[in-house]
Amino acid sequence: MHKKLSLIFGFIVLYSYISVAQDVSYYKNIADSTTNISLKLKAIDSILSKTYRVDNETFIKYSSQYIEEAKKMDSIEMAARKAMNLQTILSDFNNEPRKAIRIIDGVLAHKYKIKDSFLLGGLYLKRGRANLKLNVKDAIKDYEAAIENFSTQDSIYIADAYLFSGQAYSNIGKFVAAGEYYEKAYKVYENRKEYEYMLHARQGIITMFSMNGFYDKAETERKKLIETLKKLENKKYIITEYYNQSIDYNKIGNKQQEIKYLLKADSLLKVTDTNQEDYKNTINIHAKLAEFYISNNELIKAKEHIDILDQWIDKAKEDRTVNVSYNGAKARYYNALKLYNQALKHAEEQLRYSQAIGHEDDIMQSHLLLSNIYAETGAYKKSLENKNAYVTLKDSLYNKGTAQFLAYYQTLYETEKKEKKLVEKNTNIQLLEKDNENFKKIVFFSSLALVLTFGLILLYRNQRYLKNNKELQEKFSQKLLVSQEIERRRISKDLHDGLGQRLLLIKNKILSNGDDDTKKMVDDAIDEVRTISRDLHPFQLQEMGITKAIEYTLTQIDENTTLFISSEIDNIDNLFTKEQEVNIYRIIQETLNNILKHAKAEASKVTVKKLTGNIVISIKDNGVGFDFSEKYQNVKSLGLKTLLERTRFLNGQMKVKSIKNNGTIVIFQFPIS
């Protein structure tokens, strides 16, 4: 009975396939023979609907024909739709991203004729997906263009562009921008109740935790995500999460968990990829399995996975990301066999692909691998060159991530030392002024006759003297503020180079010893270092601009303290020089720090308004207030003096309105040059 049912089912499937093939042949005959363009396009459209993801070769051939015929008819929007569909097949299935880009470029050459925002934004989005396999920075530019060209009715596609931008920025180490785009994508998906895509955005944020070294946090969040994916029966993304978790375990030296999760990913892949189409996961997983067994000196097991890689790599073609994994595994395998020429060849290929994509971590690991292989062959000069490239890039990556734990205290010491010198300078100036007054009195009482003659001269000289002293003091204060910023960056870097490695080594040793209490203390220290890093060097200004940097700072204070902050921030990007932007950022930061330290406030409101000819910043709190004159005259109170010096640096004005037990308003006004 079962055999009969099987035969019947087989005949049904075969009949359906033959019917489809006959239909395709029928429409092919029309498309290839007719001279009627309208009829030709209808026939090709039928071919494409029946061959999409079934017969890629036919689909690519006739899609290309359709696009060219539509362009001849000046039907650019029809060509755009087919180019967008063709990108998926060319890039994701046939691994021909360059061809996909060429076809989309041909349509975008006529973009002024495309009125549909979905099509225009979609072309840039699809080109970005193709570029992601070739150059991450080009992909980011395409995603930005997509966001600009989509309209509000295309919100779901804008969210996709946000998500892809987050992934791309994360890959090149720009985590602030990546986090911003992930959050934007998450909010849009949440508003539209697109729960599965919300998980994609969450996955990106988890990946950033890993890339910044917060492996425990990443593991906790990833386990939650895996449970959610299981409920949604989304096994393909579970494979990715298993793979990513194994990478994290590798970084912290937990080999037992690393192999466990690699094998879980491989087992689930065999279940889901029965048609053997998922080359990306297959190559990545088997490359890491091969590397694991090579590191354990189990070369027979490693060869099993190397053989699998060799069988699959032809399917990857131009996919640079999987070629990084493939060549890394092959280089390590040949190096273990002492076949150094083959090892060097694949290591160089890994470096080439990594540099082409722009993944800094992969570039760093490629240089380290080359250094090790050259050292094995006795080419110590080349080994040293690659080791230096590895160290330089590693230092650069650390500088982008976190500052060191002692940087805060060292900076406080240096700042207090310089501010003390400033106070001493001011005191000396006051003593000089006092001596000058005494001298004038002596001259006055010595000879009343000469006072009328020389009084005006002395007064004039005194005024010039005071004016020059005031100008010198202001210039000194301004140079001091600039030097403080430079010194903070220098101190952060100097301490980082020595302490960063030790902190990571300490954490790894603690993890291996299982000392959870000490591990928590180290994690707390790392968290504190991250906060200190943001305070020491406002790197947000470089990546986001002054407006976003202010908003980011307000958000951090609002989320991490008991102070509730509301804000109204106008866009003030590109209105000031870089030095001026740093001072504006510091003014807002220091004013808020004063509120947190002294005001005992529950809420604060920050307003930044762009008016004609000037910028007005208002910072208000509902705290205990203070006597401005009393605070300003207090020698130990340098906060207000620093704010005034920064305001003078910007040729601005500062006003303070404060009533004891009734809050404070600080208003700054700066001219726009």
C-alpha positions in Angstrom: 0.0 0.0 0.0 2.8 2.4 1.0 4.6 1.6 -2.3 1.5 2.4 -4.3 1.0 5.7 -2.6 4.7 6.5 -3.1 4.4 5.8 -6.8 1.2 7.8 -7.2 2.9 10.8 -5.4 5.9 10.5 -7.6 3.8 10.5 -10.8 2.0 13.7 -9.5 5.3 15.5 -8.8 6.8 14.4 -12.1 3.6 15.5 -14.0 3.7 18.9 -12.3 7.4 19.4 -13.2 6.8 18.4 -16.8 3.8 20.7 -17.0 5.8 23.6 -15.7 8.7 22.8 -18.1 6.2 22.7 -21.0 4.8 26.1 -19.9 8.3 27.6 -19.7 9.2 26.2 -23.2 5.9 27.6 -24.6 6.7 31.1 -23.3 10.4 30.8 -24.3 9.3 30.2 -27.9 7.2 33.3 -27.8 9.8 35.5 -26.2 12.5 34.3 -28.6 10.5 34.6 -31.8 8.1 37.5 -31.5 9.0 41.1 -32.6 6.2 42.6 -30.7 7.9 44.1 -27.6 4.7 44.1 -25.5 4.1 40.5 -26.2 7.7 39.6 -25.6 7.7 41.3 -22.2 4.5 39.4 -21.2 6.0 36.1 -22.2 9.3 36.8 -20.3 7.2 37.9 -17.3 5.5 34.4 -17.3 8.9 32.7 -17.6 10.3 34.6 -14.6 7.3 33.8 -12.5 7.7 30.1 -13.1 11.5 29.9 -12.8 12.2 32.2 -9.8 14.3 30.2 -7.3 13.6 27.1 -9.4 15.8 27.6 -12.5 18.3 30.3 -11.7 20.1 30.2 -15.1 16.9 30.8 -17.0 15.7 33.4 -14.5 18.9 35.4 -14.9 19.0 35.2 -18.6 15.4 36.3 -19.2 15.5 38.9 -16.4 18.4 40.6 -18.1 16.5 40.5 -21.4 13.4 42.0 -19.8 15.5 44.8 -18.2 17.2 45.8 -21.5 13.9 45.7 -23.5 12.1 47.8 -20.8 14.9 50.4 -20.9 14.5 50.6 -24.7 10.8 51.3 -24.2 11.8 53.9 -21.6 9.8 51.9 -19.0 12.4 52.4 -16.3 10.2 51.5 -13.4 9.4 48.1 -15.0 13.2 47.6 -15.4 13.7 48.6 -11.8 11.3 45.9 -10.4 13.1 43.2 -12.4 16.6 44.5 -11.4 15.6 44.3 -7.7 14.4 40.7 -8.0 17.5 39.7 -10.0 19.8 41.0 -7.3 18.7 38.4 -4.8 19.3 35.5 -7.2 22.7 36.9 -8.5 24.1 37.8 -5.0 22.6 35.3 -2.7 22.2 32.2 -4.9 24.7 32.6 -7.7 27.3 34.7 -5.8 27.7 37.2 -8.6 27.3 40.5 -6.7 29.4 42.5 -9.2 27.0 41.5 -12.0 24.0 42.5 -9.8 25.6 45.9 -9.2 26.3 46.5 -12.9 22.6 45.8 -13.8 21.3 48.1 -11.0 23.8 50.8 -12.0 22.3 50.6 -15.5 18.8 51.3 -14.2 20.0 54.0 -11.8 21.5 55.9 -14.7 17.9 56.8 -15.5 16.7 57.3 -11.9 15.3 60.8 -12.7 12.5 58.9 -14.6 11.6 56.8 -11.5 8.7 58.5 -9.5 7.9 55.5 -7.2 9.8 56.0 -4.0 9.6 52.3 -3.2 11.5 51.5 -6.5 14.1 54.2 -6.2 14.9 53.4 -2.5 14.7 49.7 -3.2 17.3 49.9 -6.0 19.8 51.5 -3.5 18.9 49.0 -0.8 19.4 46.0 -3.2 22.7 47.5 -4.4 23.8 47.8 -0.8 23.1 44.1 -0.2 25.3 43.2 -3.2 28.0 45.6 -2.1 28.0 44.1 1.4 29.8 41.1 -0.1 32.5 43.3 -1.7 33.0 46.6 0.3 31.2 47.4 3.6 31.7 51.2 3.2 30.1 51.2 -0.2 27.2 49.3 1.2 26.7 51.9 4.0 26.6 54.7 1.3 23.9 52.7 -0.5 21.8 52.2 2.6 22.0 55.9 3.4 20.8 56.7 -0.2 18.0 54.2 0.3 16.8 55.9 3.4 16.9 59.3 1.7 14.8 58.1 -1.3 12.2 56.1 0.5 9.0 58.0 1.6 7.1 57.7 4.9 4.8 55.1 3.3 7.9 52.8 2.9 8.6 52.6 6.6 9.2 48.9 6.6 11.9 49.2 4.0 13.4 52.2 5.8 13.6 49.9 8.9 15.4 47.3 6.7 17.9 50.0 5.7 18.4 50.9 9.3 19.0 47.3 10.2 21.5 46.7 7.4 23.3 49.9 8.3 23.6 48.7 11.9 25.1 45.4 10.7 27.6 47.2 8.4 28.7 49.8 10.9 29.2 47.0 13.5 31.4 45.1 11.1 33.8 48.0 10.7 33.9 48.8 14.5 31.7 52.0 14.5 29.5 50.8 17.4 27.9 54.1 18.3 26.5 54.5 14.8 25.6 50.8 14.7 23.7 51.0 18.0 21.8 54.0 16.8 20.7 52.3 13.6 19.7 49.1 15.4 17.5 51.0 17.8 15.9 52.9 15.0 15.1 49.6 13.2 13.8 48.0 16.3 11.4 50.9 17.0 10.0 50.8 13.5 9.6 47.0 13.5 7.9 47.2 16.9 5.4 49.9 15.8 4.5 47.6 12.8 4.4 44.5 15.0 7.1 42.8 12.8 8.3 40.6 15.6 10.7 38.4 13.6 12.5 41.4 12.3 12.6 42.9 15.8 14.7 39.8 16.6 17.1 40.6 13.8 17.8 44.1 15.3 18.2 42.4 18.7 20.7 40.0 17.2 22.8 42.9 15.9 23.0 44.5 19.4 24.1 41.2 20.9 26.8 41.0 18.3 28.1 44.4 19.4 28.2 43.2 23.0 30.5 40.4 21.8 32.7 42.7 19.7 33.2 45.0 22.7 34.3 42.2 25.0 31.1 41.9 27.1 30.8 38.2 26.6 28.6 37.4 29.6 26.1 40.0 28.6 26.1 38.7 25.0 25.6 35.1 26.2 22.7 36.0 28.5 20.9 38.0 25.7 21.7 35.4 23.1 20.1 32.6 25.1 16.9 34.6 25.5 17.0 35.2 21.7 17.5 31.5 21.0 14.4 30.6 23.1 12.3 33.2 21.3 13.6 31.8 17.9 12.6 28.3 19.0 9.1 29.4 19.7 9.0 31.0 16.2 10.5 27.8 14.7 13.1 29.9 13.0 15.9 27.3 12.9 18.1 29.1 10.3 18.7 32.0 12.7 19.3 29.6 15.6 22.2 28.2 13.6 23.7 31.7 13.3 23.3 32.2 17.1 24.9 28.9 17.9 27.8 29.8 15.6 28.2 33.3 17.1 28.2 31.8 20.6 30.9 29.4 19.7 33.1 32.3 18.5 32.6 34.1 21.8 33.7 30.9 23.7 36.8 30.7 21.5 37.7 34.3 22.4 37.5 33.6 26.2 39.3 30.2 25.8 36.4 27.9 26.7 37.2 25.2 24.2 34.7 22.7 25.6 31.7 25.1 25.1 33.2 26.2 21.7 33.1 22.7 20.2 29.7 22.0 21.8 28.1 25.0 20.1 29.8 24.4 16.8 28.5 20.8 16.7 25.0 22.0 17.6 25.1 24.5 14.7 26.3 21.8 12.3 23.6 19.3 13.5 20.9 21.9 13.0 22.3 22.9 9.6 22.0 19.3 8.4 18.3 19.3 9.3 17.4 22.6 7.8 19.6 22.6 4.6 18.5 19.4 3.0 18.9 20.9 -0.5 22.5 21.9 0.3 22.1 25.6 -0.6 23.3 27.3 2.5 26.9 27.7 1.5 27.6 30.6 3.9 26.7 28.7 7.2 28.3 25.5 5.9 31.7 27.1 5.1 31.8 29.2 8.2 30.9 26.3 10.5 33.3 23.8 9.0 36.1 26.4 8.8 35.8 26.9 12.6 35.5 23.1 13.2 38.7 22.6 11.2 40.5 25.3 13.1 39.4 23.8 16.4 40.8 20.4 15.6 44.0 21.9 14.2 44.5 23.8 17.5 44.1 20.4 19.3 46.5 18.8 16.9 43.8 16.4 15.6 44.7 16.7 12.0 42.7 13.7 10.8 39.5 15.2 12.0 40.5 18.6 10.7 41.1 17.1 7.2 37.5 15.9 7.2 36.2 19.5 7.5 38.9 20.8 5.1 37.6 18.4 2.5 34.1 19.6 3.0 35.3 23.2 2.6 37.0 22.3 -0.7 33.7 20.8 -2.0 31.7 23.9 -1.1 34.0 26.8 -1.9 33.1 26.9 -5.6 29.6 27.8 -4.6 30.8 30.9 -2.9 32.5 32.5 -5.9 32.7 36.2 -5.1 31.4 36.1 -1.5 34.4 37.6 0.2 33.1 37.0 3.8 33.1 33.2 3.4 36.4 33.3 1.5 38.0 34.9 4.7 36.8 31.9 6.7 37.9 29.4 4.0 41.4 30.7 3.5 42.0 31.1 7.2 41.2 27.5 7.9 43.3 26.3 4.9 46.3 28.4 5.9 46.2 27.0 9.5 45.9 23.4 8.1 48.8 23.7 5.8 50.9 25.4 8.5 50.2 22.5 10.8 51.4 20.1 8.0 54.5 22.3 7.6 53.5 23.0 4.0 54.5 26.6 4.4 54.2 27.8 0.7 50.5 26.7 0.6 49.9 28.1 4.0 51.3 31.5 3.0 49.3 31.5 -0.2 46.0 31.1 1.7 47.0 33.5 4.5 47.7 36.2 1.9 44.3 35.4 0.3 42.6 35.8 3.7 44.3 39.1 4.3 43.3 40.3 0.8 39.7 39.4 1.2 39.6 40.9 4.7 41.1 44.2 3.5 38.6 44.3 0.6 35.7 43.9 2.9 37.1 46.2 5.6 36.6 43.9 8.6 39.3 45.2 11.0 39.2 42.2 13.3 39.7 39.8 10.3 42.6 42.0 9.0 44.3 41.9 12.4 44.0 38.0 12.7 45.3 37.7 9.1 48.4 39.6 10.0 49.0 37.5 13.1 48.6 34.3 11.1 51.1 35.5 8.5 53.5 36.5 11.3 53.4 33.0 12.7 53.9 31.3 9.4 56.8 33.5 8.4 58.4 32.9 11.8 58.1 29.1 11.2 59.9 29.5 7.8 62.7 31.7 9.3 61.6 34.9 7.4 61.8 36.9 10.6 61.8 40.3 8.9 58.4 39.6 7.3 57.2 38.0 10.5 58.0 41.2 12.4 56.4 43.4 9.8 53.1 41.5 10.1 53.4 41.3 13.9 53.8 45.1 14.0 50.8 45.5 11.7 48.8 43.2 14.0 49.8 45.1 17.2 49.1 48.5 15.6 45.6 47.5 14.5 44.9 45.8 17.8 45.9 49.0 19.7 43.6 51.0 17.3 40.7 48.6 17.9 41.2 48.9 21.7 41.3 52.7 21.5 37.9 52.6 19.7 36.4 50.4 22.4 37.3 51.3 26.0 39.7 53.5 28.0 41.6 52.3 31.0 40.5 52.1 34.6 43.1 54.4 36.0 42.6 57.1 33.3 39.9 58.9 35.3 42.0 59.3 38.4 45.1 60.3 36.5 43.2 62.9 34.6 41.7 64.3 37.8 45.2 64.7 39.2 46.5 66.4 36.1 43.4 68.7 35.8 43.6 69.7 39.5 47.3 70.4 39.2 46.8 72.7 36.2 43.8 74.4 37.8 45.9 75.0 40.9 48.5 76.7 38.7 45.8 78.8 37.2 44.6 79.9 40.6 48.2 80.8 41.5 48.5 82.9 38.3 45.4 84.7 39.2 46.6 85.4 42.7 49.9 86.7 41.4 48.1 89.1 39.1 46.0 90.3 42.0 49.1 90.9 44.1 50.7 92.9 41.2 47.6 95.0 41.0 47.7 95.6 44.7 51.4 96.6 44.6 50.6 99.0 41.8 47.9 100.7 43.8 50.3 101.1 46.7 52.9 102.6 44.4 50.3 105.1 43.1 49.5 106.1 46.7 53.2 106.7 47.5 53.6 108.8 44.5 50.4 110.7 45.3 51.4 111.5 48.9 55.0 112.3 47.9 54.2 115.1 45.6 50.8 116.7 45.0 52.3 118.8 42.4 53.5 115.9 40.3 50.3 114.0 40.6 48.4 116.4 38.2 51.3 116.1 35.7 51.8 112.4 35.9 48.4 111.2 37.1 46.9 110.8 33.7 50.0 109.1 32.4 50.0 106.6 35.3 46.3 106.0 34.9 46.7 105.4 31.2 49.5 103.0 31.7 47.6 101.2 34.5 44.6 100.7 32.2 46.8 99.4 29.5 48.5 97.1 32.0 45.3 95.7 33.3 43.8 95.3 29.8 47.0 93.4 28.7 47.0 91.3 31.8 43.3 90.5 31.2 43.9 89.5 27.6 46.9 87.4 28.6 44.9 85.7 31.3 42.1 84.9 28.9 44.5 83.6 26.3 46.2 81.5 28.9 42.9 80.1 30.1 41.8 79.3 26.5 45.1 77.5 25.8 44.8 75.6 29.0 41.3 74.3 28.1 42.7 73.2 24.7 45.7 71.5 26.3 43.5 69.8 28.9 41.5 68.1 26.0 44.8 67.1 24.3 46.2 65.8 27.6 43.1 63.8 28.4 43.3 62.0 25.1 47.0 61.4 25.6 46.6 60.1 29.1 43.7 57.8 28.0 45.8 56.3 25.2 49.0 56.0 27.3 47.3 54.1 30.1 45.3 52.0 27.6 48.3 50.6 25.9 49.6 49.1 29.2 46.6 48.3 31.2 44.1 47.1 28.6 46.0 43.8 27.9 46.4 43.1 31.6 42.7 43.6 32.3 41.7 41.2 29.6 44.3 38.7 30.8 43.1 39.0 34.4 39.5 38.4 33.2 40.5 35.4 31.2 42.4 33.9 34.1 39.5 34.5 36.4 37.1 32.8 34.0 39.3 29.8 33.8 39.6 29.6 37.6 35.8 30.0 38.1 36.1 32.8 40.6 32.7 34.5 40.0 33.1 37.1 42.7 36.4 38.5 41.4 35.0 38.2 37.8 32.1 40.4 38.8 34.5 43.0 40.3 36.5 43.0 37.0 33.3 43.4 35.0 32.3 46.3 37.2 35.7 47.8 36.5 35.3 47.4 32.8 31.9 49.1 33.0 33.4 51.9 34.9 36.2 52.2 32.4 33.6 52.6 29.6 31.9 55.4 31.4 35.3 57.1 32.1 36.2 56.8 28.4 33.1 58.7 27.4 33.9 61.4 29.9 37.6 61.7 29.0 37.2 61.9 25.2 33.9 62.8 23.5 34.4 60.5 20.6 30.6 60.9 19.8 31.5 64.3 18.3 33.6 62.6 15.6 31.1 60.0 14.6 27.7 61.6 15.2 28.2 65.4 15.2 27.5 67.9 18.0 23.7 67.6 17.9 23.6 63.7 18.2 26.5 63.8 20.8 24.4 66.1 23.0 21.3 63.9 22.6 23.4 60.8 23.4 24.8 62.3 26.5 21.4 63.4 27.8 20.1 59.9 27.1 23.0 58.3 29.0 22.4 60.5 32.1 18.7 60.0 31.9 19.0 56.2 31.8 21.9 55.8 34.3 21.0 58.3 37.0 18.0 59.2 39.1 17.8 62.6 37.3 14.9 62.9 34.8 15.9 64.9 31.7 13.7 66.4 29.1 15.1 68.2 26.1 14.4 70.3 23.0 17.4 70.2 20.7 17.7 72.0 17.4 20.2 70.8 14.9 23.5 72.8 15.3 25.8 70.7 13.2 28.5 72.4 11.0 27.9 75.8 12.7 31.1 75.8 14.8 34.7 74.6 14.4 35.8 71.3 16.0 37.4 73.1 19.0 34.2 75.2 19.5 32.1 72.0 19.4 34.2 70.4 22.0 33.8 73.4 24.3 30.0 73.5 23.8 29.8 69.8 24.5 31.9 70.3 27.7 29.8 73.2 28.9 26.6 71.1 28.7 28.4 68.1 30.3 30.0 70.1 33.1 26.7 71.9 33.9 24.8 68.6 34.1 27.6 67.2 36.3 27.2 70.2 38.7 23.5 69.4 38.9 24.1 65.7 39.7 26.8 66.5 42.3 25.3 69.6 44.1 21.8 70.4 43.1 19.9 67.4 44.6 17.5 67.9 41.7 14.9 65.4 40.5 14.4 66.8 37.0 16.2 68.9 34.5 15.4 70.4 31.1 17.9 71.1 28.4 17.1 73.4 25.5 19.3 74.2 22.5 17.7 76.8 20.1 19.2 78.0 16.8 18.2 81.7 16.4 19.2 84.2 13.8 22.9 84.9 14.4 23.3 83.0 17.6 22.7 79.8 19.6 21.0 79.8 23.0 21.5 76.9 25.4 19.3 76.8 28.5 19.8 74.2 31.4 17.2 74.3 34.1 16.8 72.2 37.3 14.5 72.0 40.3 17.3 71.6 42.8 18.3 73.4 46.0 19.8 76.4 44.2 22.9 78.4 45.3 24.3 81.9 45.8 26.3 82.6 42.6 28.5 85.3 44.1 29.4 83.1 47.1 30.2 80.1 44.9 32.2 82.2 42.4 34.4 83.8 45.1 35.1 80.4 46.6 38.7 79.5 45.6 37.9 75.8 45.7 34.9 76.2 43.4 36.5 76.0 39.9 33.4 74.6 38.1 31.8 78.0 37.5 35.2 79.6 36.6 35.8 76.9 34.0 32.3 77.4 32.5 33.0 81.2 32.2 36.4 80.5 30.6 34.8 78.2 28.0 32.1 80.7 27.3 34.7 83.5 26.7 36.5 81.1 24.4 33.4 81.0 22.3 32.9 84.8 22.6 29.6 84.1 24.3 27.6 85.1 27.4 26.7 83.2 30.5 23.8 84.0 32.8 22.9 82.3 36.0 19.5 82.7 37.7 19.3 80.8 41.0 17.1 81.0 44.1 17.9 78.9 47.1 15.5 75.9 47.4 13.8 77.0 44.2 16.1 75.7 41.4 18.6 77.1 38.9 18.6 78.3 35.3 21.9 78.6 33.4 21.7 80.3 30.0 24.5 80.4 27.4 24.4 82.5 24.3 27.0 82.0 21.5 27.3 83.9 18.2 27.3 81.9 14.9 30.4 82.8 12.9 
